[in-house]
Amino acid sequence: MRALKVAVAALLLVACSCLSKERQDSSRLSGKDGESLRAESQRFESTQDPAIKADTYFAAAQLAESQDAPARAIQQYQSALKADPKYLPAIFRLGTLYTQMKMFPHAVDAWQQYAKATNGSAAAYNNLGFCYELARRNSEAEAAYKRGIARDSTDQSCRVNYGLMLARQGKMSDAAEQFGAVLRPAEVHYNLGSVYEQQGKMPQARAEYEKTLLLDATLHDAKVRLAGLK
């Protein structure tokens, strides 16, 4: 970036030198020719460098992310949004980074902005709901998931994440209802088994994995998990 600034400065110096020569020439001209050249010089002086576009800031932010520099990436994404407040990729990445860094107030703001910018898409409410859930604000998470489902009842992410949250709260029948709206029966039991396993409830997990394989014996992950249960 420093090299770029030096190059721009050099160009400006060249431009100023040329302009000075034009002024000397114009001082010797009279009539319409002199007035035309002086007007051109004034127009040149008032020209500003083109504004940096949101795409440029976004590319810089992506580079920062690849270099494991999230704070610098956030700064660049914010600059992209100053250039274009509705630049969806920057809003999405801000929400993602803030969530990963557990900066939940900022993450919630970003996902709310994303929901607004996408006219309340189900995917946006899914992300907002998941962020609320990570922040342990379950009632707000549930409300966000329900808003996403109301917008698109077939959205798998909203249904599955909401179902997983319900299952972790012990509301297995409600969770199964959410799963069943978008998943096959075998997948419903697999997800229930996964939650039981995470909670250390191995007999219940085993029962769900066995039901999974009865419905679909080809589900490799269920076989592996069942075999790994103690």
C-alpha positions, -999 to +999 in steps of 0.1 A: +000+000+000+029+023+008+044+017-027+011+026-042+010+059-023+045+067-035+035+060-072+005+083-069+026+111-054+051+108-083+023+111-108+010+142-091+044+157-092+046+151-130+012+166-134+020+197-115+052+201-135+033+199-168+007+223-155+033+248-146+047+248-181+011+253-195+007+283-173+039+298-186+027+292-222-007+306-215+007+338-201+021+345-235-012+338-253-039+363-258-075+362-269-096+330-271-066+306-273-052+319-239-086+318-222-092+283-235-059+270-222-063+287-188-098+272-185-084+238-193-058+243-166-084+252-140-105+222-149-075+199-146-067+213-111-102+206-099-102+170-110-101+146-080-089+110-078-117+085-084-133+071-052-123+036-042-151+012-049-166-013-024-151-042-045-116-029-038-121-027+000-138-062-001-108-077-019-085-062+007-106-076+034-106-111+019-068-109+017-067-099+054-088-129+062-065-152+043-036-138+063-055-145+096-059-108+103-096-105+113-093-070+128-078-056+096-105-075+076-133-060+097-118-025+090-118-031+053-153-045+053-165-014+071-148+008+045-166-012+018-199-004+035-191+032+037-186+032-001-218+011-006-240+006+025-260-022+007-229-042-003-242-077+008-210-097+007-193-072+031-223-073+055-223-111+054-186-114+062-188-089+090-216-109+106-196-141+102-164-126+116-181-109+146-198-142+153-166-162+151-149-137+174-178-139+199-184-102+195-221-108+197-236-073+200-217-064+168-227-097+152-263-092+160-262-057+144-246-071+113-271-099+109-300-075+115-285-053+088-282-083+065-318-092+071-329-057+062-307-056+031-321-089+019-358-079+026-360-104+054-347-135+037-350-168+055-312-173+053-306-140+070-329-149+099-312-183+102-279-165+107-294-141+131-310-169+151-278-190+152-259-159+164-285-153+192-282-190+201-244-188+205-249-157+226-273-177+248-302-156+240-325-185+232-359-167+232-346-142+206-330-171+186-363-189+185-381-157+173-355-153+145-358-189+134-396-186+133-394-154+113-372-172+088-396-202+086-425-178+082-407-163+052-399-197+037-413-228+053-390-250+032-357-233+042-336-263+055-311-242+075-338-225+096-357-257+102-327-278+111-310-252+133-342-245+151-348-282+155-313-287+169-318-259+194-351-275+205-335-309+208-307-295+230-335-281+253-350-316+256-380-308+233-375-339+212-409-341+197-409-304+187-374-309+172-385-339+152-414-319+138-390-292+126-366-318+111-394-337+095-405-307+075-373-307+054-355-340+061-362-377+054-373-398+084-339-415+087-322-381+088-346-370+115-335-399+138-299-393+129-301-357+141-318-366+173-292-393+179-264-367+173-279-344+200-283-373+225-247-383+218-234-347+224-253-347+257-237-379+268-270-398+267-256-429+249-286-453+253-309-428+237-283-420+210-279-457+202-317-461+199-319-432+174-290-445+153-305-479+151-338-464+139-318-445+114-303-476+099-336-495+099-350-467+077-318-463+055-290-489+059-268-469+035-262-439+059-225-444+066-222-417+093-249-434+114-230-467+111-198-451+122-214-433+151-233-463+163-201-484+162-183-457+182-207-456+211-196-470+244 
